[in-house]
Amino acid sequence: MNILIAEDDLASRKYLTKVLEQYGQVDGVIDGIEAVDFFLEKIETGDIYDLVCLDIMMPRVDGYKALDAIRDIEEEFNVSKRCKIIMTSALNEMDQREPSKEHKHDGYLMKPIDMSEMEAMLKKLELIQ
């Protein structure tokens, strides 16, 4: 599985990397601009990310703007199987927890992220068994 983590906090990025690297190749970036750049570069090389974890509050470009850009890229490249996107935040944003067409994400996890919650989310999204 190819995984992209966009997280501006170094400790959180390292923790997520450690949790997720058991499931595949992990790339980590510090903001939404880098996330979109990495995502586009991956698609242009004929490869895709299976999972993208986006922190909501990041510098330069936040998680929601990066989410929109990623979904636009998938449309532009006619990606048949879009990647799963999990939004992460330290904020308790109850209205964001359930995925919707409006939000375009597949899941939401509160920080600090518990390993068992991440695993349950990956199972729910059918990324692992």
DSSP file with accessible surface (Angstrom, degrees, kcal/mol):
  #  RESIDUE AA STRUCTURE BP1 BP2  ACC     N-H-->O    O-->H-N    N-H-->O    O-->H-N    TCO  KAPPA ALPHA  PHI   PSI    X-CA   Y-CA   Z-CA
    1    1 A M              0   0   58      0, 0.0    24,-1.3     0, 0.0     2,-0.5   0.000 360.0 360.0 360.0 136.0    0.0    0.0    0.0
    2    2 A N  E     -a   25   0A  30     46,-0.2    48,-2.4    22,-0.2    49,-1.8  -0.869 360.0-172.5 -96.5 127.7    1.2    3.5   -0.9
    3    3 A I  E     -ab  26  51A   0     22,-2.9    24,-2.6    -2,-0.5     2,-0.4  -0.961  14.7-164.6-128.2 138.3    0.6    6.0    1.9
    4    4 A L  E     -ab  27  52A   0     47,-2.3    49,-3.0    -2,-0.4     2,-0.5  -0.986   5.4-165.9-121.5 129.4    1.0    9.8    2.1
    5    5 A I  E     -ab  28  53A   0     22,-2.9    24,-2.8    -2,-0.4     2,-0.6  -0.969   3.0-169.7-115.4 123.2    0.9   11.6    5.4
    6    6 A A  E     +ab  29  54A   1     47,-3.1    49,-2.4    -2,-0.5     2,-0.3  -0.938  29.8 141.3-112.1 106.8    0.5   15.4    5.4
    7    7 A E        -     0   0    1     22,-2.5    24,-0.1    -2,-0.6     6,-0.1  -0.953  39.7-159.3-151.1 121.9    1.2   16.7    9.0
    8    8 A D  S    S+     0   0   69     -2,-0.3     2,-0.6    49,-0.2    -1,-0.1   0.748  74.6  85.2 -78.9 -21.6    3.0   19.8   10.0
    9    9 A D  S  > S-     0   0   75      1,-0.2     4,-2.6     2,-0.0     5,-0.2  -0.710  70.2-151.0 -84.2 119.7    3.8   18.6   13.5
   10   10 A L  H  > S+     0   0   92     -2,-0.6     4,-2.7     1,-0.2     5,-0.2   0.900  93.9  50.1 -58.3 -45.4    7.0   16.5   13.4
   11   11 A A  H  > S+     0   0   68      1,-0.2     4,-2.4     2,-0.2    -1,-0.2   0.926 113.2  46.0 -62.4 -43.4    6.1   14.3   16.4
   12   12 A S  H  > S+     0   0   33      2,-0.2     4,-2.7     1,-0.2     5,-0.2   0.898 112.6  50.8 -65.7 -40.0    2.6   13.5   14.9
   13   13 A R  H  X S+     0   0   43     -4,-2.6     4,-2.3     1,-0.2    -2,-0.2   0.923 112.0  46.9 -64.5 -42.8    4.1   12.8   11.5
   14   14 A K  H  X S+     0   0  138     -4,-2.7     4,-2.5    -5,-0.2    -2,-0.2   0.909 112.8  49.7 -65.4 -41.4    6.7   10.5   13.0
   15   15 A Y  H  X S+     0   0   98     -4,-2.4     4,-2.5    -5,-0.2    -2,-0.2   0.950 112.4  46.5 -63.0 -48.4    4.1    8.7   15.0
   16   16 A L  H  X S+     0   0    4     -4,-2.7     4,-2.7     1,-0.2     5,-0.2   0.897 111.8  52.4 -61.5 -39.4    1.7    8.2   12.1
   17   17 A T  H  X S+     0   0   36     -4,-2.3     4,-2.5    -5,-0.2    -1,-0.2   0.943 110.1  48.1 -60.9 -46.0    4.6    7.0    9.9
   18   18 A K  H  < S+     0   0  150     -4,-2.5     4,-0.4     1,-0.2    -2,-0.2   0.911 114.3  46.6 -62.2 -41.0    5.6    4.4   12.6
   19   19 A V  H  < S+     0   0    5     -4,-2.5     3,-0.4     1,-0.2    -1,-0.2   0.912 120.7  36.8 -66.6 -42.2    2.0    3.2   12.8
   20   20 A L  H >X S+     0   0    0     -4,-2.7     3,-2.3     1,-0.2     4,-0.5   0.691  94.0  80.3 -90.6 -18.6    1.4    3.0    9.1
   21   21 A E  G >< S+     0   0  111     -4,-2.5     3,-0.6     1,-0.3    -1,-0.2   0.739  82.8  68.3 -66.6 -16.0    4.7    1.8    7.8
   22   22 A Q  G 34 S+     0   0  109     -4,-0.4    -1,-0.3    -3,-0.4    -2,-0.1   0.696 102.7  47.1 -70.7 -15.4    3.8   -1.8    8.8
   23   23 A Y  G <4 S-     0   0   48     -3,-2.3     2,-0.3     1,-0.2    -1,-0.2   0.513 125.3 -60.7-103.1  -9.3    1.2   -1.6    6.0
   24   24 A G  S << S-     0   0   25     -3,-0.6     2,-0.4    -4,-0.5    -1,-0.2  -0.991  80.3 -19.3 162.2-165.4    3.3   -0.2    3.2
   25   25 A Q  E     -a    2   0A 109    -24,-1.3   -22,-2.9    -2,-0.3     2,-0.5  -0.594  57.1-159.6 -76.9 127.2    5.5    2.6    1.8
   26   26 A V  E     -a    3   0A  22     -2,-0.4     2,-0.4   -24,-0.2   -22,-0.2  -0.935  11.7-171.1-117.0 129.5    4.9    5.9    3.6
   27   27 A D  E     -a    4   0A  37    -24,-2.6   -22,-2.9    -2,-0.5     2,-0.4  -0.944  12.2-157.3-110.4 140.1    5.8    9.4    2.4
   28   28 A G  E     +a    5   0A  37     -2,-0.4     2,-0.3   -24,-0.2   -22,-0.2  -0.959  12.8 176.0-122.8 137.1    5.5   12.3    4.8
   29   29 A V  E     -a    6   0A   2    -24,-2.8   -22,-2.5    -2,-0.4     3,-0.0  -0.894  28.7-134.4-132.5 166.0    5.1   16.0    4.0
   30   30 A I  S    S+     0   0   72     -2,-0.3     2,-0.3   -24,-0.2   -24,-0.1   0.535  76.8  13.0-103.7  -8.0    4.6   19.1    6.1
   31   31 A D  S  > S-     0   0    6     27,-0.1     4,-2.0   -24,-0.1     5,-0.1  -0.963  79.6 -92.4-158.0 175.7    1.8   21.0    4.4
   32   32 A G  H  > S+     0   0    0     29,-1.5     4,-2.4    27,-0.7     5,-0.2   0.822 117.4  56.9 -65.3 -33.2   -1.0   20.9    1.9
   33   33 A I  H  > S+     0   0   57      2,-0.2     4,-2.5     1,-0.2    -1,-0.2   0.949 109.8  44.7 -64.4 -46.9    1.1   22.2   -1.0
   34   34 A E  H  > S+     0   0   63      2,-0.2     4,-3.0     1,-0.2     5,-0.3   0.891 111.0  55.5 -63.7 -37.5    3.6   19.4   -0.6
   35   35 A A  H  X S+     0   0    0     -4,-2.0     4,-2.5     2,-0.2    -2,-0.2   0.942 110.6  43.8 -60.1 -46.9    0.8   16.9   -0.2
   36   36 A V  H  X S+     0   0   26     -4,-2.4     4,-2.8     2,-0.2     5,-0.2   0.918 114.0  50.9 -65.9 -41.7   -0.7   18.0   -3.6
   37   37 A D  H  X S+     0   0   92     -4,-2.5     4,-2.6     2,-0.2    -2,-0.2   0.929 112.6  45.3 -61.3 -46.6    2.7   18.0   -5.2
   38   38 A F  H  X S+     0   0   75     -4,-3.0     4,-2.4     2,-0.2    -1,-0.2   0.911 113.4  50.7 -62.8 -42.8    3.5   14.5   -4.0
   39   39 A F  H  X S+     0   0    2     -4,-2.5     4,-2.1    -5,-0.3    -2,-0.2   0.939 112.5  45.7 -61.4 -47.2    0.1   13.2   -5.0
   40   40 A L  H  X S+     0   0   50     -4,-2.8     4,-2.7     1,-0.2    -2,-0.2   0.922 111.9  51.5 -62.7 -44.3    0.4   14.7   -8.5
   41   41 A E  H  X S+     0   0  124     -4,-2.6     4,-1.3    -5,-0.2    -1,-0.2   0.908 109.0  51.4 -60.7 -40.2    3.9   13.4   -9.0
   42   42 A K  H  <>S+     0   0   35     -4,-2.4     5,-2.3     1,-0.2     3,-0.4   0.928 112.0  45.8 -63.5 -45.2    2.8    9.9   -8.0
   43   43 A I  H ><5S+     0   0   16     -4,-2.1     3,-1.9     1,-0.2    -2,-0.2   0.905 108.4  56.5 -66.2 -39.4    0.0    9.9  -10.5
   44   44 A E  H 3<5S+     0   0  123     -4,-2.7    -1,-0.2     1,-0.3    -2,-0.2   0.778 104.8  53.0 -64.4 -25.3    2.2   11.3  -13.3
   45   45 A T  T 3<5S-     0   0  101     -4,-1.3    -1,-0.3    -3,-0.4    -2,-0.2   0.379 123.7-105.0 -89.7   3.4    4.5    8.3  -12.8
   46   46 A G  T < 5S+     0   0   72     -3,-1.9     2,-0.3     1,-0.4    -3,-0.2   0.570  88.6 108.0  87.2   8.8    1.7    5.9  -13.2
   47   47 A D      < -     0   0   63     -5,-2.3    -1,-0.4    -6,-0.2     2,-0.3  -0.735  50.2-158.5-112.5 162.8    1.5    5.1   -9.5
   48   48 A I        -     0   0   56     -2,-0.3     2,-0.4    -3,-0.1   -46,-0.2  -0.972  20.6-113.9-139.9 158.1   -1.2    6.1   -7.0
   49   49 A Y        -     0   0    4     -2,-0.3   -46,-0.2     1,-0.1     3,-0.1  -0.747  15.4-162.9 -85.8 138.4   -1.5    6.5   -3.2
   50   50 A D  S    S+     0   0   41    -48,-2.4    34,-2.5    -2,-0.4     2,-0.4   0.773  79.0  24.1 -86.1 -31.2   -4.0    4.1   -1.6
   51   51 A L  E     -bc   3  84A   0    -49,-1.8   -47,-2.3    32,-0.2     2,-0.4  -1.000  60.5-173.4-140.2 135.5   -4.3    6.2    1.5
   52   52 A V  E     -bc   4  85A   0     32,-2.5    34,-2.6    -2,-0.4     2,-0.6  -0.999   8.4-160.9-127.2 127.2   -3.7    9.9    2.3
   53   53 A C  E     -bc   5  86A   1    -49,-3.0   -47,-3.1    -2,-0.4     2,-0.5  -0.952  14.2-169.8-106.9 119.7   -3.9   11.2    5.8
   54   54 A L  E     -bc   6  87A   0     32,-2.5    34,-2.7    -2,-0.6     2,-0.2  -0.945  17.5-141.8-116.8 120.5   -4.4   15.0    5.9
   55   55 A D  E     - c   0  88A   5    -49,-2.4     8,-0.3    -2,-0.5    34,-0.2  -0.547  15.7-141.7 -69.4 139.8   -4.1   17.1    9.0
   56   56 A I  S    S+     0   0    9     32,-2.5     7,-2.3    -2,-0.2     2,-1.0   0.946  88.1  52.7 -71.8 -46.6   -6.9   19.8    8.8
   57   57 A M  S    S+     0   0  112     31,-0.3   -49,-0.2     5,-0.2    -1,-0.2  -0.776  73.3 142.0 -99.9  98.5   -4.8   22.7   10.2
   58   58 A M        -     0   0   17     -2,-1.0   -27,-0.1    -3,-0.2   -28,-0.0  -0.931  51.0 -98.7-129.7 156.2   -1.6   23.0    8.3
   59   59 A P  S    S+     0   0   64      0, 0.0     2,-2.6     0, 0.0   -27,-0.7  -0.263  96.4   5.8 -70.0 162.5    0.4   26.1    7.1
   60   60 A R  S    S+     0   0  165    -29,-0.1     2,-0.4   -28,-0.1   -29,-0.1  -0.359 138.1  21.8  65.0 -68.3    0.1   27.5    3.6
   61   61 A V  S    S-     0   0   34     -2,-2.6   -29,-1.5     4,-0.0   -28,-0.2  -0.988  83.1-139.3-130.2 123.9   -2.7   25.2    2.4
   62   62 A D     >  -     0   0   53     -2,-0.4     4,-2.2   -31,-0.1    -5,-0.2  -0.156  30.7 -97.3 -77.9 174.9   -5.0   23.5    4.9
   63   63 A G  H  > S+     0   0    0     -7,-2.3     4,-2.5    -8,-0.3    -7,-0.2   0.842 119.8  53.5 -62.0 -36.9   -6.2   19.9    4.7
   64   64 A Y  H  > S+     0   0   49     -8,-0.4     4,-2.3     2,-0.2    -1,-0.2   0.903 109.8  46.9 -70.0 -37.6   -9.5   20.7    3.2
   65   65 A K  H  > S+     0   0  133      2,-0.2     4,-2.3     1,-0.2    -2,-0.2   0.907 113.5  49.2 -68.4 -39.3   -8.0   22.7    0.3
   66   66 A A  H  X S+     0   0    0     -4,-2.2     4,-2.8     2,-0.2    -2,-0.2   0.914 109.2  53.7 -64.0 -40.4   -5.5   19.9   -0.3
   67   67 A L  H  X S+     0   0    1     -4,-2.5     4,-2.5     1,-0.2     5,-0.2   0.936 109.2  47.6 -58.4 -48.0   -8.4   17.4   -0.2
   68   68 A D  H  X S+     0   0   65     -4,-2.3     4,-2.3     1,-0.2    -1,-0.2   0.919 112.6  49.2 -60.2 -43.6  -10.2   19.3   -2.9
   69   69 A A  H  X S+     0   0   30     -4,-2.3     4,-2.4     2,-0.2    -2,-0.2   0.905 110.4  50.6 -64.3 -40.9   -7.1   19.6   -5.0
   70   70 A I  H  X S+     0   0    0     -4,-2.8     4,-2.3     2,-0.2    -1,-0.2   0.932 111.0  47.9 -63.3 -45.0   -6.4   15.8   -4.7
   71   71 A R  H  X S+     0   0    8     -4,-2.5     4,-2.0     1,-0.2    -1,-0.2   0.897 111.0  52.3 -64.4 -35.9   -9.9   14.9   -5.8
   72   72 A D  H  X S+     0   0   87     -4,-2.3     4,-2.8    -5,-0.2    -2,-0.2   0.908 108.3  50.8 -64.7 -40.6   -9.6   17.4   -8.7
   73   73 A I  H  X S+     0   0   15     -4,-2.4     4,-2.4     2,-0.2    -2,-0.2   0.920 107.6  53.1 -62.7 -42.8   -6.4   15.7   -9.8
   74   74 A E  H  <>S+     0   0   11     -4,-2.3     5,-2.7     1,-0.2    -1,-0.2   0.914 111.7  46.0 -60.0 -40.7   -8.1   12.3   -9.6
   75   75 A E  H ><5S+     0   0  141     -4,-2.0     3,-1.4     3,-0.2    -2,-0.2   0.931 110.9  52.3 -66.1 -45.3  -10.8   13.6  -11.9
   76   76 A E  H 3<5S+     0   0  141     -4,-2.8    -2,-0.2     1,-0.3    -1,-0.2   0.877 115.2  40.9 -59.5 -37.9   -8.3   15.2  -14.3
   77   77 A F  T 3<5S-     0   0   77     -4,-2.4    -1,-0.3    -5,-0.2    -2,-0.2   0.323 109.4-123.2 -94.3   9.0   -6.4   11.9  -14.6
   78   78 A N  T < 5 -     0   0  143     -3,-1.4     2,-0.3     1,-0.2    -3,-0.2   0.893  36.2-168.9  50.1  47.7   -9.5    9.8  -14.8
   79   79 A V      < -     0   0   38     -5,-2.7     3,-0.2     1,-0.2    -1,-0.2  -0.521  12.0-158.9 -69.0 124.6   -8.5    7.7  -11.8
   80   80 A S  S    S+     0   0  128     -2,-0.3     2,-0.6     1,-0.3    -1,-0.2   0.853  82.6  37.7 -77.7 -33.4  -10.8    4.7  -11.7
   81   81 A K  S    S-     0   0  135     -7,-0.0    -1,-0.3     0, 0.0    -2,-0.0  -0.891  84.5-149.6-121.3 100.3  -10.2    3.9   -8.0
   82   82 A R        -     0   0  111     -2,-0.6   -11,-0.1    -3,-0.2   -34,-0.0  -0.298  24.1-103.0 -70.2 153.1   -9.8    7.0   -5.9
   83   83 A C        -     0   0    5      1,-0.1     2,-0.4   -32,-0.0   -32,-0.2  -0.294  32.6-109.4 -70.8 157.7   -7.5    7.0   -2.9
   84   84 A K  E     -c   51   0A  66    -34,-2.5   -32,-2.5    21,-0.1     2,-0.5  -0.759  33.8-158.5 -85.8 134.5   -9.0    6.8    0.6
   85   85 A I  E     -c   52   0A   0     -2,-0.4    21,-3.0   -34,-0.2    22,-1.2  -0.978   8.6-168.3-122.6 124.5   -8.5   10.0    2.5
   86   86 A I  E     -cd  53 107A   0    -34,-2.6   -32,-2.5    -2,-0.5     2,-0.3  -0.953  13.0-148.0-109.6 122.9   -8.5   10.3    6.3
   87   87 A M  E     -cd  54 108A   0     20,-2.8    22,-2.6    -2,-0.5     2,-0.4  -0.713  15.1-163.7 -86.9 140.3   -8.7   13.7    7.8
   88   88 A T  E     +cd  55 109A   1    -34,-2.7   -32,-2.5    -2,-0.3     2,-0.3  -0.957  15.1 159.3-126.0 146.5   -7.0   14.2   11.2
   89   89 A S  E     - d   0 110A   1     20,-1.6    22,-2.6    -2,-0.4     4,-0.1  -0.979  44.5-140.9-162.0 150.4   -7.3   17.0   13.7
   90   90 A A  S    S+     0   0   69     -2,-0.3     2,-0.3    20,-0.2    20,-0.1   0.573  85.5  90.8 -83.8 -12.1   -6.8   17.9   17.3
   91   91 A L  S    S-     0   0   80      1,-0.1     2,-1.5    -3,-0.0    20,-0.1  -0.616  83.9-125.0 -85.9 146.1  -10.1   19.8   17.1
   92   92 A N        +     0   0  101     -2,-0.3     2,-1.1    18,-0.1     3,-0.1  -0.676  38.5 170.8 -89.6  85.3  -13.4   18.1   18.0
   93   93 A E    >>  -     0   0   37     -2,-1.5     3,-2.1     1,-0.2     4,-0.5  -0.707   8.0-179.8-100.8  82.5  -15.2   18.8   14.7
   94   94 A M  G >4 S+     0   0  122     -2,-1.1     3,-1.1     1,-0.3     4,-0.4   0.842  77.7  57.7 -54.5 -37.2  -18.3   16.7   15.1
   95   95 A D  G 34 S+     0   0  116      1,-0.2    -1,-0.3    -3,-0.1     3,-0.1   0.660 105.1  52.9 -71.4 -12.1  -19.7   17.8   11.8
   96   96 A Q  G <4 S+     0   0   17     -3,-2.1    -1,-0.2     1,-0.1    -2,-0.2   0.528  85.0  85.3 -97.8  -7.6  -16.6   16.5   10.0
   97   97 A R  S << S+     0   0   90     -3,-1.1    11,-0.3    -4,-0.5    -1,-0.1   0.855  80.2  63.2 -68.8 -36.1  -16.6   13.0   11.4
   98   98 A E  S    S-     0   0  135     -4,-0.4     9,-0.1    -3,-0.1     7,-0.1  -0.805  89.8-121.5 -94.0 124.6  -18.9   11.4    9.0
   99   99 A P        +     0   0   47      0, 0.0     2,-0.3     0, 0.0     7,-0.1  -0.255  38.7 172.4 -60.0 147.2  -17.8   11.3    5.4
  100  100 A S     >  -     0   0   47      5,-0.3     4,-2.0    -4,-0.1     5,-0.4  -0.969  48.4-106.8-149.4 165.5  -20.0   13.0    2.9
  101  101 A K  T  4 S+     0   0  201     -2,-0.3    -1,-0.1     1,-0.2     0, 0.0   0.869 119.6  57.2 -62.0 -34.5  -20.0   14.0   -0.8
  102  102 A E  T  4 S+     0   0  153      1,-0.2    -1,-0.2     2,-0.1     0, 0.0   0.900 113.9  36.2 -63.6 -40.0  -19.6   17.6    0.4
  103  103 A H  T  4 S-     0   0   31      2,-0.1    -1,-0.2    -3,-0.1    -2,-0.2   0.673  89.4-151.3 -91.7 -19.5  -16.4   16.9    2.3
  104  104 A K     <  +     0   0   60     -4,-2.0     2,-0.2     1,-0.2    -3,-0.1   0.575  53.7 118.6  65.2   9.1  -15.0   14.3   -0.1
  105  105 A H        -     0   0    2     -5,-0.4    -5,-0.3    -7,-0.1    -1,-0.2  -0.639  58.2-145.7-104.2 168.2  -13.1   12.4    2.6
  106  106 A D  S    S+     0   0   22    -21,-3.0     2,-0.3     1,-0.3   -20,-0.2   0.562  73.7   1.0-107.6 -15.0  -13.5    8.8    3.7
  107  107 A G  E     -d   86   0A   1    -22,-1.2   -20,-2.8    -9,-0.1     2,-0.4  -0.987  53.0-143.3-166.7 166.8  -12.8    9.1    7.4
  108  108 A Y  E     -d   87   0A  15    -11,-0.3     2,-0.4    -2,-0.3   -20,-0.2  -0.994  13.8-173.4-142.9 129.9  -11.9   11.3   10.3
  109  109 A L  E     -d   88   0A  12    -22,-2.6   -20,-1.6    -2,-0.4     2,-0.3  -0.993  19.3-133.2-128.0 135.8   -9.7   10.6   13.3
  110  110 A M  E     -d   89   0A  47     -2,-0.4     4,-0.3   -22,-0.2   -20,-0.2  -0.621  40.4 -87.5 -81.7 143.1   -9.1   12.8   16.4
  111  111 A K  S    S+     0   0   37    -22,-2.6     2,-0.1    -2,-0.3    -1,-0.0  -0.715 109.5  54.6 -91.6 148.8   -5.5   13.4   17.6
  112  112 A P  S    S-     0   0  129      0, 0.0     2,-0.4     0, 0.0    -2,-0.1   0.458  93.0-142.7 -70.0 137.9   -3.8   12.0   19.4
  113  113 A I        -     0   0   10     -2,-0.1     2,-0.4    -4,-0.1    -2,-0.1  -0.600   5.4-140.9 -79.5 126.0   -4.5    9.1   17.1
  114  114 A D     >  -     0   0   71     -2,-0.4     4,-2.3    -4,-0.3     3,-0.2  -0.687  12.0-132.5 -84.5 136.4   -4.8    5.7   18.8
  115  115 A M  H  > S+     0   0   84     -2,-0.4     4,-2.5     1,-0.2     5,-0.2   0.881 106.9  51.5 -58.8 -40.1   -3.2    2.8   16.9
  116  116 A S  H  > S+     0   0   79      1,-0.2     4,-2.4     2,-0.2    -1,-0.2   0.869 108.8  51.3 -68.6 -33.6   -6.3    0.6   17.4
  117  117 A E  H  > S+     0   0   94     -3,-0.2     4,-2.2     2,-0.2    -2,-0.2   0.903 110.4  49.2 -67.5 -40.2   -8.6    3.4   16.0
  118  118 A M  H  X S+     0   0    0     -4,-2.3     4,-2.6     2,-0.2    -2,-0.2   0.935 111.4  49.0 -62.9 -45.6   -6.3    3.8   13.0
  119  119 A E  H  X S+     0   0   71     -4,-2.5     4,-2.2     1,-0.2    -2,-0.2   0.919 110.6  50.4 -60.9 -42.6   -6.4    0.0   12.4
  120  120 A A  H  X S+     0   0   59     -4,-2.4     4,-2.5     1,-0.2    -1,-0.2   0.899 110.9  49.8 -62.3 -39.2  -10.2   -0.1   12.8
  121  121 A M  H  X S+     0   0   20     -4,-2.2     4,-2.4     2,-0.2    -2,-0.2   0.920 108.9  51.4 -66.0 -42.6  -10.5    2.8   10.2
  122  122 A L  H  <>S+     0   0    0     -4,-2.6     5,-3.0     1,-0.2     6,-1.0   0.893 111.8  47.5 -62.4 -37.7   -8.2    1.0    7.8
  123  123 A K  H ><5S+     0   0   98     -4,-2.2     3,-1.5     3,-0.2    -1,-0.2   0.921 110.2  51.8 -67.5 -44.5  -10.4   -2.1    8.1
  124  124 A K  H 3<5S+     0   0  130     -4,-2.5    -2,-0.2     1,-0.3    -1,-0.2   0.887 110.9  47.8 -59.3 -37.8  -13.5   -0.1    7.6
  125  125 A L  T 3<5S-     0   0   16     -4,-2.4    -1,-0.3    -5,-0.2    -2,-0.2   0.410 114.4-121.1 -84.8   3.9  -12.1    1.4    4.5
  126  126 A E  T < 5S+     0   0  172     -3,-1.5    -3,-0.2     2,-0.2    -2,-0.1   0.822  77.9 124.3  59.4  35.4  -11.1   -2.1    3.3
  127  127 A L  S   <S+     0   0   38     -5,-3.0     2,-0.3     1,-0.2    -4,-0.2   0.689  79.2  17.5 -91.8 -25.3   -7.4   -1.2    3.1
  128  128 A I              0   0   31     -6,-1.0    -1,-0.2    -9,-0.1    -2,-0.2  -0.920 360.0 360.0-136.2 167.0   -6.4   -4.0    5.4
  129  129 A Q              0   0  214     -2,-0.3    -6,-0.1    -3,-0.1    -5,-0.1  -0.661 360.0 360.0-101.3 360.0   -8.2   -7.2    6.6
